[in-house]
């Protein structure tokens, strides 16, 4: 499907929200993302903060422009001049990177300026009177004083870039946002891989299983190692670990390829699909576990991820819930 068409169809407010969702996926790069909108945005649309001190430290500005044609030089210089001016006024530090998000791109003249940062700086300074002076604040003429010029001279114009629809769609962080906005299929997850040795982080649900086996046999097993060779418990434990890691692979894949709400909704459907069975009376902890596994297989979750939720995944999610102490086999 041509997602560029959907992006081009967004209005400017929708584009800003789309870009906010997209920038928010860049969690390795930003500690916080904020959308500024309305008359008081001071030249900021979507901001990615690189440190917890936000505007007092380094930050990136994403200026969103959804026009019916490529972004023109005059409009681009005005937006750039606006944010630099308010930075000069002390409203915030100057951005350390400035992105024009223009799905239809920028005109050839401004593209040339972007690729020649010294010329871009000259174009802004020399064109201040024409492009910016009377347009930043209505009814006011902002003269390019030596102080303002000096502030602008300190800005790194090489950080100014343009992002077209094709650049956006090529970004590795865009897929979860396309899933959220346009309902694309994120694809199937990989199969789970079960480590030979039990991992420390899976010990909580493993301990619950071992306790259930002990209850069934009227004894106490010290650890999972004691049941590995058991004629029935050994294979049962192996199956539960396979389910656990199928769910783990599922969650890891969709954590990277969808928005968090999709995975949260999926797990919530599984939880509420099995909780009544879990809370019912059962002869033993192992009976409760097996009943929940059967019920989990029959749950039909809704949402984007449902079509890729195989039976072992749905059952494995129950072990993840047990690992978090949200499901308990012994009552």
C-alpha positions as semicolon CSV with decimal commas, in nm:
position;residue;x (nm);y (nm);z (nm)
1;X;0,000;0,000;0,000
2;X;0,120;0,354;-0,076
3;X;0,135;0,513;0,269
4;X;0,274;0,832;0,119
5;X;-0,080;0,908;0,000
6;X;-0,221;0,877;0,351
7;X;0,051;1,105;0,486
8;X;-0,011;1,364;0,218
9;X;-0,383;1,357;0,303
10;X;-0,328;1,460;0,667
11;X;-0,409;1,819;0,755
12;X;-0,148;2,027;0,937
13;X;-0,279;1,950;1,287
14;X;-0,292;1,579;1,208
15;X;0,059;1,594;1,064
16;X;0,188;1,750;1,386
17;X;0,029;1,472;1,592
18;X;0,160;1,207;1,353
19;X;0,511;1,354;1,381
20;X;0,481;1,365;1,760
21;X;0,394;0,994;1,764
22;X;0,682;0,926;1,527
23;X;0,941;1,127;1,723
24;X;0,819;0,963;2,044
25;X;0,924;0,627;1,898
26;X;1,283;0,753;1,891
27;X;1,320;0,669;2,259
28;X;1,691;0,600;2,231
29;X;1,745;0,955;2,109
30;X;1,504;1,160;2,321
31;X;1,417;1,159;2,690
32;X;1,093;1,348;2,633
33;X;0,881;1,463;2,338
34;X;0,638;1,753;2,343
35;X;0,403;1,905;2,087
36;X;0,357;2,282;2,092
37;X;0,068;2,422;1,892
38;X;-0,128;2,740;1,851
39;X;-0,032;3,105;1,844
40;X;0,218;3,074;2,127
41;X;0,435;2,796;1,983
42;X;0,722;3,041;1,913
43;X;0,825;2,846;1,607
44;X;0,808;2,503;1,768
45;X;0,575;2,226;1,654
46;X;0,719;1,900;1,789
47;X;1,023;1,903;2,014
48;X;1,250;1,616;2,109
49;X;1,447;1,687;2,428
50;X;1,784;1,515;2,457
51;X;1,820;1,572;2,833
52;X;1,595;1,606;3,135
53;X;1,662;1,982;3,155
54;X;1,456;2,013;2,836
55;X;1,476;2,365;2,687
56;X;1,777;2,449;2,900
57;X;1,976;2,181;2,724
58;X;2,004;2,040;2,371
59;X;1,679;1,983;2,180
60;X;1,556;1,919;1,829
61;X;1,275;2,106;1,659
62;X;1,041;1,941;1,407
63;X;0,856;2,211;1,215
64;X;0,561;2,058;1,031
65;X;0,439;2,210;0,706
66;X;0,161;2,041;0,510
67;X;0,109;2,241;0,193
68;X;-0,028;2,150;-0,149
69;X;0,316;2,217;-0,297
70;X;0,680;2,200;-0,179
71;X;0,770;2,432;0,108
72;X;0,877;2,771;-0,029
73;X;1,192;2,958;0,070
74;X;1,010;3,257;0,221
75;X;0,792;3,044;0,450
76;X;1,089;2,831;0,557
77;X;1,311;3,130;0,641
78;X;1,028;3,287;0,842
79;X;0,987;2,972;1,054
80;X;1,360;2,937;1,107
81;X;1,394;3,306;1,193
82;X;1,106;3,281;1,439
83;X;1,254;3,004;1,652
84;X;1,598;3,165;1,648
85;X;1,450;3,499;1,752
86;X;1,266;3,352;2,049
87;X;1,585;3,167;2,140
88;X;1,763;3,503;2,139
89;X;1,487;3,641;2,366
90;X;1,567;3,372;2,623
91;X;1,249;3,170;2,587
92;X;1,464;2,861;2,530
93;X;1,810;2,764;2,418
94;X;1,870;2,751;2,044
95;X;1,780;2,412;1,898
96;X;2,071;2,181;1,826
97;X;1,892;2,044;1,518
98;X;1,607;2,179;1,308
99;X;1,394;1,957;1,084
100;X;1,142;2,085;0,833
101;X;0,884;1,808;0,809
102;X;0,737;1,885;0,469
103;X;0,577;1,574;0,315
104;X;0,589;1,730;-0,033
105;X;0,946;1,840;0,019
106;X;1,097;2,186;-0,016
107;X;1,151;2,392;-0,329
108;X;1,479;2,367;-0,512
109;X;1,609;2,698;-0,391
110;X;1,563;2,615;-0,024
111;X;1,697;2,264;-0,080
112;X;2,011;2,424;-0,222
113;X;2,038;2,648;0,085
114;X;2,005;2,350;0,319
115;X;2,294;2,179;0,144
116;X;2,501;2,498;0,171
117;X;2,469;2,603;0,538
118;X;2,677;2,920;0,504
119;X;2,448;3,036;0,225
120;X;2,144;2,951;0,436
121;X;2,277;3,173;0,715
122;X;2,344;3,455;0,469
123;X;1,996;3,419;0,317
124;X;1,833;3,452;0,660
125;X;2,044;3,747;0,772
126;X;2,032;3,935;0,443
127;X;1,664;3,859;0,396
128;X;1,559;3,940;0,751
129;X;1,374;4,258;0,657
130;X;1,189;4,088;0,373
131;X;1,104;3,754;0,531
132;X;1,093;3,798;0,909
133;X;1,105;4,149;1,055
134;X;0,731;4,230;1,036
135;X;0,595;3,876;1,034
136;X;0,715;3,716;1,359
137;X;0,501;3,934;1,588
138;X;0,193;4,099;1,442
139;X;0,215;4,477;1,439
140;X;0,583;4,485;1,535
141;X;0,896;4,543;1,329
142;X;1,187;4,344;1,472
143;X;1,513;4,501;1,362
144;X;1,816;4,281;1,310
145;X;2,035;4,436;1,577
146;X;2,397;4,346;1,630
147;X;2,297;4,140;1,936
148;X;2,039;3,941;1,739
149;X;2,283;3,895;1,452
150;X;2,548;3,774;1,695
151;X;2,308;3,520;1,843
152;X;2,215;3,390;1,500
153;X;2,581;3,367;1,403
154;X;2,622;3,117;1,686
155;X;2,361;2,881;1,545
156;X;2,486;2,579;1,351
157;X;2,297;2,607;1,022
158;X;2,433;2,270;0,912
159;X;2,178;2,110;1,146
160;X;1,886;2,232;0,935
161;X;1,738;1,949;0,727
162;X;1,420;1,869;0,539
163;X;1,218;1,552;0,579
164;X;0,993;1,454;0,290
165;X;0,733;1,179;0,293
166;X;0,987;0,938;0,143
167;X;1,246;1,020;0,410
168;X;0,989;0,968;0,683
169;X;0,872;0,632;0,546
170;X;1,232;0,510;0,526
171;X;1,292;0,576;0,896
172;X;1,318;0,265;1,115
173;X;1,096;0,420;1,384
174;X;0,800;0,491;1,154
175;X;0,640;0,144;1,140
176;X;0,463;0,153;1,478
177;X;0,311;0,488;1,386
178;X;0,185;0,356;1,053
179;X;0,024;0,070;1,245
180;X;-0,149;0,316;1,478
181;X;-0,260;0,568;1,216
182;X;-0,334;0,356;0,911
183;X;-0,385;0,008;1,052
184;X;-0,104;-0,158;0,858
185;X;-0,025;-0,519;0,938
186;X;0,305;-0,527;1,130
187;X;0,360;-0,884;1,014
188;X;0,409;-1,210;1,207
189;X;0,651;-1,236;1,498
190;X;0,950;-1,473;1,500
191;X;0,925;-1,804;1,681
192;X;1,042;-1,820;2,038
193;X;1,380;-1,966;2,126
194;X;1,400;-2,150;2,458
195;X;1,737;-2,121;2,636
196;X;1,877;-2,453;2,754
197;X;1,920;-2,316;3,105
198;X;1,642;-2,153;3,304
199;X;1,702;-1,776;3,312
200;X;1,690;-1,580;3,637
201;X;1,410;-1,357;3,510
202;X;1,179;-1,656;3,449
203;X;1,224;-1,803;3,796
204;X;0,897;-1,662;3,944
205;X;0,665;-1,855;3,709
206;X;0,898;-2,159;3,718
207;X;0,874;-2,165;4,098
208;X;0,495;-2,157;4,074
209;X;0,509;-2,459;3,841
210;X;0,747;-2,649;4,070
211;X;0,520;-2,580;4,369
212;X;0,220;-2,709;4,171
213;X;0,407;-3,031;4,086
214;X;0,499;-3,074;4,450
215;X;0,140;-3,025;4,561
216;X;0,025;-3,291;4,311
217;X;0,287;-3,540;4,435
218;X;0,252;-3,458;4,804
219;X;0,614;-3,352;4,836
220;X;0,834;-3,046;4,808
221;X;1,072;-3,009;4,514
222;X;1,370;-2,788;4,588
223;X;1,398;-2,644;4,236
224;X;1,313;-2,699;3,871
225;X;1,617;-2,926;3,842
226;X;1,438;-3,180;4,059
227;X;1,149;-3,219;3,814
228;X;1,336;-3,206;3,483
229;X;1,367;-3,583;3,466
230;X;1,020;-3,655;3,605
231;X;0,818;-3,885;3,371
232;X;0,527;-3,638;3,337
233;X;0,632;-3,312;3,504
234;X;0,952;-3,292;3,299
235;X;0,772;-3,273;2,964
236;X;0,501;-3,052;3,114
237;X;0,764;-2,803;3,234
238;X;0,929;-2,812;2,890
239;X;0,596;-2,725;2,725
240;X;0,535;-2,434;2,962
241;X;0,879;-2,287;2,891
242;X;0,814;-2,313;2,518
243;X;0,490;-2,124;2,566
244;X;0,662;-1,862;2,780
245;X;0,928;-1,790;2,518
246;X;0,678;-1,791;2,232
247;X;0,501;-1,510;2,417
248;X;0,832;-1,342;2,488
249;X;0,927;-1,334;2,118
250;X;0,577;-1,207;2,036
251;X;0,598;-0,925;2,290
252;X;0,949;-0,820;2,192
253;X;0,860;-0,805;1,823
254;X;0,545;-0,600;1,867
255;X;0,705;-0,377;2,128
256;X;0,933;-0,263;1,846
257;X;0,679;-0,267;1,562
258;X;0,360;-0,130;1,714
259;X;0,268;0,134;1,968
260;X;0,257;0,027;2,337
261;X;-0,122;0,049;2,350
262;X;-0,157;-0,243;2,107
263;X;0,041;-0,484;2,323
264;X;-0,123;-0,359;2,643
265;X;-0,469;-0,419;2,493
266;X;-0,371;-0,766;2,377
267;X;-0,243;-0,870;2,722
268;X;-0,552;-0,721;2,884
269;X;-0,777;-0,932;2,659
270;X;-0,589;-1,246;2,758
271;X;-0,603;-1,158;3,128
272;X;-0,978;-1,095;3,130
273;X;-1,033;-1,394;2,906
274;X;-0,884;-1,634;3,163
275;X;-0,933;-1,468;3,502
276;X;-1,275;-1,620;3,573
277;X;-1,140;-1,967;3,500
278;X;-0,838;-1,887;3,717
279;X;-1,055;-1,773;4,008
280;X;-1,289;-2,075;3,995
281;X;-1,254;-2,372;4,229
282;X;-1,006;-2,636;4,115
283;X;-0,890;-2,964;4,266
284;X;-0,526;-2,856;4,264
285;X;-0,288;-2,588;4,146
286;X;-0,196;-2,803;3,846
287;X;-0,565;-2,841;3,757
288;X;-0,605;-2,464;3,775
289;X;-0,302;-2,412;3,551
290;X;-0,422;-2,663;3,292
291;X;-0,772;-2,515;3,291
292;X;-0,631;-2,167;3,235
293;X;-0,414;-2,297;2,949
294;X;-0,721;-2,449;2,783
295;X;-0,918;-2,127;2,830
296;X;-0,633;-1,911;2,698
297;X;-0,627;-2,117;2,378
298;X;-0,995;-2,033;2,326
299;X;-0,965;-1,657;2,387
300;X;-1,018;-1,440;2,078
301;X;-0,844;-1,109;2,146
302;X;-0,930;-0,803;1,940
303;X;-0,702;-0,550;1,778
304;X;-0,405;-0,536;1,544
305;X;-0,213;-0,826;1,696
306;X;-0,495;-1,080;1,714
307;X;-0,434;-1,246;1,376
308;X;-0,077;-1,329;1,473
309;X;-0,158;-1,461;1,822
310;X;-0,106;-1,835;1,794
311;X;-0,223;-2,066;2,073
312;X;0,120;-2,102;2,239
313;X;0,152;-1,723;2,248
314;X;-0,182;-1,676;2,424
315;X;-0,095;-1,950;2,671
316;X;0,255;-1,811;2,720
317;X;0,113;-1,470;2,810
318;X;-0,048;-1,641;3,110
319;X;0,296;-1,749;3,229
320;X;0,415;-1,391;3,187
321;X;0,124;-1,286;3,406
322;X;0,228;-1,552;3,657
323;X;0,583;-1,423;3,636
324;X;0,444;-1,085;3,742
325;X;0,245;-1,253;4,023
326;X;-0,085;-1,155;3,859
327;X;-0,188;-1,519;3,818
328;X;-0,125;-1,769;4,097
329;X;-0,175;-2,141;4,057
330;X;-0,184;-2,225;4,428
331;X;-0,456;-2,050;4,630
